[in-house]
Amino acid sequence: MVSRRRPGTGKSGVRLDGPVTPLLFFSLWGFEGSLPQALETARRGGFEGLELNIRHPSLLADGGGSERLRRSGRPLVLEVVTGGGYVPDLACTPEQHLAELEELLGRCASLAPLRVTVLTGSDAWSQERQRGFLAEALAVADRSGLRVSFETHRSRCLGMPWTVADLLEVLPGLRLTADLSHWCVVAERLMTPELEPIQAMAERVDHVHARVGHAQGPQVSHPFAPEHAEALAAHLACWRLFLAKAHGRGAAPPTFTPEFGPDGYMPTLPFTDRPVADLLEINTAMATWLRTRLETPDTDRVCSE
């Protein structure tokens, strides 16, 4: 149903003489409807699959949700978050994170996801503690039998761009979900392909959260507003690098989820707190744009300075 194989592809579905269009996933972050409504929204928007937290209300409220998702034939990206929420409780120990990770990955298995993206650990820990923790988290992920990638999310072990190269060096099995918008905030600069963290991670990226951040925040008001053209071009250049690295090693391309969201990410108007743009409209427009721009030769030069 969602195959992107073309003439000249190998057994893995990867075209060896040209780029392969990545699968695009509809994010349920901020979505308040039911699972049937989510599936229909994804279909109308041209998304191949869904991405949702394993604890998403639409899944928890639907007694037949697991079977419904399996019958849909649409691939799933499931999200696992440990430590009490998207910002981890500082009192949560590595052992508690690991136990929660194992329990949640066990829940994911019954849904047969294409992949699982994980937010775990804490940036409050020392580098030594983070390295040891991630090694144990990788062992938990390996035991699950699922395809697991770890997200570059603020407040987590991979939330700091300038230390990621060291972690990747000592953890050769660590695969990544790249959300560069978080690193823009942490480093207070746009992430661009020539920067050392981007070069270090490029071979490890399996999934991308295609949200556009800027030096002062994790989400621009609208990615196609002219005032955000530089930020959009910077993110696109990095995403193309990730695709090129996957193609170069004969691997399937990273999957992409346009992930503009609420919860303080979307700017709002003062006094009314009304969002300045419509999230569904933005994520659908981003998916449409990515289908054409990801495969277009990169002629834009973006400098980080």
C-alpha positions in Angstrom: 0.0 0.0 0.0 2.8 2.4 0.9 5.7 1.0 -1.1 8.0 3.5 -2.7 9.9 0.9 -4.7 10.8 1.9 -8.3 12.4 0.1 -11.2 16.0 -0.7 -10.5 15.6 -1.1 -6.8 17.2 -3.9 -4.7 15.5 -6.3 -2.3 15.4 -3.6 0.4 13.4 -1.3 -1.9 16.4 1.1 -2.1 17.1 2.5 -5.5 20.8 2.1 -6.2 21.1 4.6 -9.0 19.1 7.5 -7.7 17.2 8.9 -4.6 14.2 7.2 -3.1 11.3 9.3 -1.8 11.1 9.0 2.0 7.9 7.9 3.7 6.0 10.8 5.4 4.2 10.4 8.6 1.3 12.3 10.1 2.0 13.4 13.7 -0.7 13.0 16.3 1.0 15.5 18.6 -1.8 18.0 19.4 -4.4 15.9 17.5 -7.6 15.6 19.6 -9.7 13.3 17.4 -10.2 9.6 17.3 -7.9 7.0 15.6 -10.3 6.6 12.7 -10.3 10.4 12.3 -6.5 10.4 12.4 -6.3 7.7 9.8 -8.7 9.6 7.5 -6.8 12.9 8.1 -3.5 11.2 7.1 -5.2 9.7 4.0 -6.5 13.1 2.9 -3.2 14.8 3.5 -1.3 12.2 1.5 0.7 10.9 4.4 1.9 7.3 4.2 1.6 6.6 8.0 1.0 7.8 11.5 3.4 8.8 14.3 2.0 8.8 17.8 3.1 8.4 21.4 2.4 4.9 22.7 0.4 6.7 25.5 -1.6 9.0 23.1 -5.2 9.5 24.3 -6.7 8.3 21.0 -4.9 5.0 21.3 -5.7 4.6 25.0 -9.4 5.4 24.5 -9.8 2.9 21.6 -10.3 -0.6 22.9 -9.7 -1.9 19.3 -7.0 0.6 18.5 -4.2 -1.8 18.0 -6.2 -4.0 15.6 -7.5 -0.9 13.8 -4.0 0.4 13.2 -2.8 -3.0 12.0 -5.8 -3.3 9.6 -5.2 0.1 8.2 -2.0 -1.1 6.4 -0.3 2.2 7.2 3.2 2.1 8.8 3.6 3.4 12.3 6.2 5.4 14.1 5.7 5.0 17.8 7.1 7.4 20.3 8.3 6.4 23.8 9.0 8.9 26.5 10.6 8.0 29.9 11.1 10.0 33.1 7.6 11.3 33.7 7.1 13.4 30.6 8.8 15.2 27.7 10.8 17.1 30.3 12.1 14.4 32.6 11.7 14.5 36.4 15.2 15.2 37.8 14.5 12.8 40.6 14.1 9.9 38.1 17.1 7.6 38.2 18.8 5.9 35.3 17.4 2.6 36.6 13.9 4.0 36.5 14.3 5.3 33.0 15.5 1.9 31.8 12.7 0.0 33.5 10.1 2.3 31.9 11.8 2.1 28.5 11.7 -1.7 28.6 8.0 -1.7 29.7 7.0 0.8 27.0 8.9 -1.0 24.2 7.1 -4.1 25.2 3.8 -2.3 24.6 5.0 -1.1 21.2 5.8 -4.6 20.0 2.1 -5.6 19.7 1.6 -2.8 17.2 4.4 -3.9 14.9 5.7 -0.4 14.2 8.0 0.4 11.4 10.2 2.1 14.0 10.2 3.5 17.6 11.6 6.9 18.4 12.8 7.3 22.0 13.2 10.2 24.4 15.1 9.1 27.4 17.7 10.0 30.0 18.6 13.5 31.2 20.9 16.3 30.2 21.4 17.0 33.9 23.6 13.9 34.2 27.4 13.9 33.7 28.8 12.8 30.4 30.1 9.6 32.0 26.7 8.8 33.4 25.0 9.5 30.0 27.4 7.2 28.2 26.8 4.4 30.5 23.0 4.9 30.5 22.8 5.0 26.7 24.8 1.8 26.4 22.3 0.1 28.7 19.3 1.7 26.8 20.7 0.3 23.6 20.8 -3.1 25.1 17.2 -2.7 26.1 16.3 -1.6 22.6 18.2 -4.6 21.1 16.3 -7.0 23.3 13.0 -5.6 22.1 13.6 -6.6 18.5 12.3 -3.3 17.3 13.9 -0.7 15.1 14.7 2.0 17.7 16.2 5.5 17.2 17.0 8.0 20.0 15.9 11.6 19.6 18.0 14.7 19.7 15.6 16.4 22.1 16.3 19.1 24.7 16.6 18.0 28.3 17.7 14.5 27.2 21.1 12.8 26.7 21.3 13.8 23.1 20.0 17.4 23.6 23.5 19.0 23.4 25.0 19.2 19.9 28.5 19.8 21.0 28.8 16.5 22.9 27.0 14.2 20.5 30.1 13.2 18.5 31.8 11.8 21.6 28.7 9.7 22.4 28.4 8.4 18.9 32.0 7.4 18.9 31.7 5.2 21.9 28.2 3.9 21.0 28.5 2.6 17.4 25.1 1.0 17.5 23.3 4.3 18.4 20.7 5.3 15.7 19.1 8.7 15.8 15.9 10.6 15.3 17.1 14.0 14.2 15.1 17.0 15.5 17.5 19.8 14.7 15.1 22.5 16.0 16.1 21.6 19.6 19.8 22.0 18.8 19.1 25.4 17.3 17.8 26.6 20.7 20.5 25.0 22.7 23.4 26.3 20.5 21.6 29.6 19.8 22.4 29.2 16.1 21.0 27.4 13.0 22.3 23.9 12.4 24.0 23.7 9.0 25.7 20.8 7.2 29.3 21.9 7.8 28.9 22.0 11.6 30.7 19.1 13.4 27.6 17.8 15.2 25.7 17.5 11.9 28.7 15.8 10.2 29.0 13.4 13.1 25.3 12.4 13.2 24.6 12.2 9.4 25.4 8.5 9.0 23.3 7.6 12.0 19.9 9.3 11.2 17.0 6.9 10.6 14.1 9.3 11.2 13.6 13.0 11.0 11.2 15.3 12.8 10.8 17.9 10.1 10.1 21.0 12.2 11.9 24.2 11.6 13.5 26.0 14.6 15.5 29.1 14.9 18.2 30.5 17.2 15.7 31.6 19.8 13.0 28.9 19.7 12.2 25.4 18.6 9.5 26.4 16.1 9.1 29.2 13.6 5.6 30.7 13.2 5.3 29.4 9.7 8.0 27.6 7.8 7.1 29.3 4.5 7.0 32.8 5.8 9.7 34.8 4.0 11.2 36.0 7.3 12.1 32.3 8.1 13.6 31.5 4.7 17.1 31.1 6.1 16.0 28.8 8.8 14.0 26.6 6.4 17.0 26.4 4.0 19.4 25.4 6.8 17.2 22.6 7.9 16.6 21.4 4.4 20.3 21.3 3.7 20.9 19.1 6.7 18.0 16.8 5.8 19.4 16.4 2.3 22.7 15.5 3.8 21.1 12.7 5.8 19.4 11.4 2.7 22.6 11.5 0.8 24.5 9.5 3.5 21.8 6.8 3.5 21.9 6.6 -0.3 25.6 6.4 -0.2 25.6 3.3 2.0 22.8 1.6 0.1 20.3 2.0 2.9 16.7 3.0 2.9 16.2 6.8 3.3 15.3 8.2 6.7 11.5 8.5 7.3 10.1 12.0 7.9 7.4 13.4 10.2 6.4 17.1 9.8 6.1 17.9 13.5 5.0 21.4 14.1 3.1 21.3 17.3 1.3 23.1 20.2 2.4 23.2 23.9 4.4 26.4 23.7 6.0 25.6 20.4 3.4 27.4 18.2 3.6 31.2 18.8 0.4 32.7 20.0 -1.2 36.2 19.9 -0.9 38.2 23.2 -4.0 38.5 25.4 -6.0 35.9 23.4 -3.4 33.1 23.3 -4.7 32.2 19.8 -2.2 30.3 17.6 -0.8 32.4 14.8 -1.2 29.6 12.3 -3.0 26.3 11.8 -1.0 23.2 12.7 -2.7 20.8 10.4 -2.4 23.2 7.5 1.4 23.7 8.2 2.2 20.0 8.7 0.3 19.0 5.5 1.9 21.8 3.5 5.3 20.8 4.8 4.7 17.2 3.7 3.8 18.4 0.2 6.8 20.6 0.1 9.2 17.8 1.3 8.0 15.5 -1.5 9.5 17.8 -4.1 12.3 19.6 -2.3 14.1 16.6 -0.7 15.1 15.2 -4.1 15.9 18.6 -5.6 19.7 19.2 -6.0 20.8 21.5 -3.2 21.9 24.7 -4.8 21.5 27.0 -1.7 24.6 27.7 0.3 23.7 28.2 4.0 26.3 29.5 6.4 26.1 29.1 10.2 27.8 32.4 10.9 
